[in-house]
Amino acid sequence: MGRMRVTLLMVMTLCLGCDSMVGEPPPKHRPASTAAANLASSASSGTAQPTSEPSAPTATASTSASTAPSIPPPADQGQLVPLDVPGFDAAVVAVPAAAKPPWPLVIATHGNYDRPGWQCEVWHQTLAARAFVLCPRGIPRPDSPRADDTRFHYRSNEVLERELDAGIAALGIRYAAHLAEGPILYTGFSLGAIMGVKIAARHPKRFPWLILVEGGHDAWTSARVKAFAEGGGKRVLFACGQKGCQLAAKRAARKLEAAGVGTRIELSPGLGHSYGGPISKLVRNNLAWVLEGDERWDLPEP
């Protein structure tokens, strides 16, 4: 519970449906899990190493679905583990445990003054451990609460994109036999959502589906909408805990729908600037719609 004792007396700005953020409090709804607790002490510094890690495979190609039943499970299945990312601080990975490999990939980017393990924990549960979840760390904030409670942000969307490239490559080496090829589901909370719109607009074929929680709506310029739609972007789910977010998402959705991109907006009234609890339930209920037509996914029941 120590990480939830951050009060509003900190120097930060809580975003009320806007896309300009200086700082934000930790989410109000984060499930506590043994996996996340075990990871927190080693990963908070950004230089965490797994205590027990399987040897890295030499191949980077995914195994086809036809041979999936013969693939032995990873040694760390079902766990949250640190992942060395060349050139960046360690990411956090939620390793699948349900369904059969190869598993698809989800990118889960955090907000400002946040931690990657929190995103991985929520998404691991939302997906019922049926996909890899890669959570890039970003860089430490100098105003973190304590030395043993480091918070992070992302320097820019361009730097985050390079961190994602390096993280995806590292994940592909470590879990070569278990990672499915194909497009990636991008999810972002707040700052991660804002930057994700810009990244996806540059690479819509790689990130054709977006789940944007409490952010990203104002980043949809006409040029980005056009690039995303014409480059292969498919669907965008906006999940909100505040009315201001919902109103801004409606404006963005009109632009995207006009360009041929499917959109949905879900609101959990009065929740506030958060991504767990009721928000994660709303997201789970819409996963089948977001990923419709992609047969790699074995989604949990809503």
Secondary structure, DSSP 8 states (H G I E B T S, - for coil): -GGG---TTSS-B--SS-S--SB----S-----HHHHHHHHHHTTS----SS-----S--S---GGGGGGS---TTTT-EEEEEETTEEEEEEE---SS-SSB-EEEEE--TTB-HHHHHHHHHHHTTT-SEEEE---EE-TT-SBTTB--EE-S-HHHHHHHHHHHHHHHHHHTTTTB--S--EEEEETHHHHHHHHHHHH-TTT--EEEEES--GGG--HHHHHHHHHTT--EEEEEESSHHHHHHHHHHHHHHHHTT-EEEEEE-TT--S--STHHHHHHHHHHHHHTTT-TT------
